[in-house]
Amino acid sequence: MPADLLRLHAMAHAILHGAALTVAPNETAVWELADELATEFRDWIALFARLWIDSRLWRNWCPTNNVTHQSARQRTN
């Protein structure tokens, strides 16, 4: 993915600023590459969101954490 990001950056720079293309042209258009990367980012975001939710659910379910949370609540009351 880092290579694709650099390739997209170079292609966009050439389009926006009229700079010479610094990457070898291939069959993929800049719009297709941008769409592929956006899809990949969405997939990563969904994965991290699921992991975050699962970790919060696990933390709330874990008995040792519940005891810790209860004793912390009792100290503050």
CYANA upper distance limits for C-alpha pairs under 8 A (distance plus 0.5 A):
  1 MET  CA      5 LEU  CA      6.75
  1 MET  CA     37 LEU  CA      8.34
  2 PRO  CA      6 LEU  CA      6.76
  3 ALA  CA      7 ARG  CA      6.61
  4 ASP  CA      8 LEU  CA      6.57
  4 ASP  CA     33 LEU  CA      8.06
  4 ASP  CA     37 LEU  CA      8.21
  5 LEU  CA      9 HIS  CA      6.60
  5 LEU  CA     37 LEU  CA      8.17
  6 LEU  CA     10 ALA  CA      6.65
  7 ARG  CA     11 MET  CA      6.67
  7 ARG  CA     23 VAL  CA      7.09
  8 LEU  CA     12 ALA  CA      6.52
  8 LEU  CA     30 VAL  CA      6.91
  8 LEU  CA     33 LEU  CA      7.19
  8 LEU  CA     34 ALA  CA      7.25
  9 HIS  CA     13 HIS  CA      6.50
 10 ALA  CA     14 ALA  CA      6.74
 10 ALA  CA     21 LEU  CA      7.30
 10 ALA  CA     22 THR  CA      6.88
 10 ALA  CA     23 VAL  CA      7.29
 11 MET  CA     15 ILE  CA      6.83
 11 MET  CA     21 LEU  CA      7.07
 11 MET  CA     22 THR  CA      8.42
 11 MET  CA     23 VAL  CA      8.03
 11 MET  CA     30 VAL  CA      6.86
 12 ALA  CA     16 LEU  CA      6.46
 12 ALA  CA     30 VAL  CA      7.71
 13 HIS  CA     17 HIS  CA      6.13
 13 HIS  CA     18 GLY  CA      7.77
 13 HIS  CA     19 ALA  CA      6.98
 14 ALA  CA     18 GLY  CA      5.45
 14 ALA  CA     19 ALA  CA      4.89
 14 ALA  CA     20 ALA  CA      6.33
 14 ALA  CA     21 LEU  CA      6.03
 15 ILE  CA     19 ALA  CA      7.78
 28 THR  CA     32 GLU  CA      6.73
 28 THR  CA     33 LEU  CA      6.88
 29 ALA  CA     33 LEU  CA      6.79
 30 VAL  CA     34 ALA  CA      6.62
 31 TRP  CA     35 ASP  CA      6.62
 32 GLU  CA     36 GLU  CA      6.65
 33 LEU  CA     37 LEU  CA      6.71
 34 ALA  CA     38 ALA  CA      6.58
 35 ASP  CA     39 THR  CA      6.67
 36 GLU  CA     40 GLU  CA      6.74
 37 LEU  CA     41 PHE  CA      6.61
 38 ALA  CA     42 ARG  CA      6.69
 39 THR  CA     43 ASP  CA      6.76
 40 GLU  CA     44 TRP  CA      6.82
 41 PHE  CA     45 ILE  CA      6.62
 42 ARG  CA     46 ALA  CA      6.66
 43 ASP  CA     47 LEU  CA      6.70
 44 TRP  CA     48 PHE  CA      6.67
 45 ILE  CA     49 ALA  CA      6.55
 46 ALA  CA     50 ARG  CA      6.70
 47 LEU  CA     51 LEU  CA      6.73
 48 PHE  CA     52 TRP  CA      6.53
 49 ALA  CA     53 ILE  CA      6.66
 50 ARG  CA     54 ASP  CA      6.48
 51 LEU  CA     55 SER  CA      6.53
 52 TRP  CA     56 ARG  CA      6.79
 53 ILE  CA     57 LEU  CA      6.69
 54 ASP  CA     58 TRP  CA      6.53
 55 SER  CA     59 ARG  CA      6.53
 56 ARG  CA     60 ASN  CA      6.75
 57 LEU  CA     61 TRP  CA      6.66
 58 TRP  CA     62 CYS  CA      6.42
 59 ARG  CA     65 ASN  CA      6.89
 60 ASN  CA     65 ASN  CA      7.40
 60 ASN  CA     66 ASN  CA      7.09
 61 TRP  CA     65 ASN  CA      8.25
 61 TRP  CA     66 ASN  CA      7.78
 62 CYS  CA     66 ASN  CA      6.94
 63 PRO  CA     67 VAL  CA      6.90
 64 THR  CA     68 THR  CA      6.86
 65 ASN  CA     69 HIS  CA      6.52
 66 ASN  CA     70 GLN  CA      6.52
 67 VAL  CA     71 SER  CA      6.64
 68 THR  CA     72 ALA  CA      6.60
 69 HIS  CA     73 ARG  CA      6.64
 70 GLN  CA     74 GLN  CA      6.71
 71 SER  CA     75 ARG  CA      6.76
 72 ALA  CA     76 THR  CA      6.99
 73 ARG  CA     77 ASN  CA      6.87
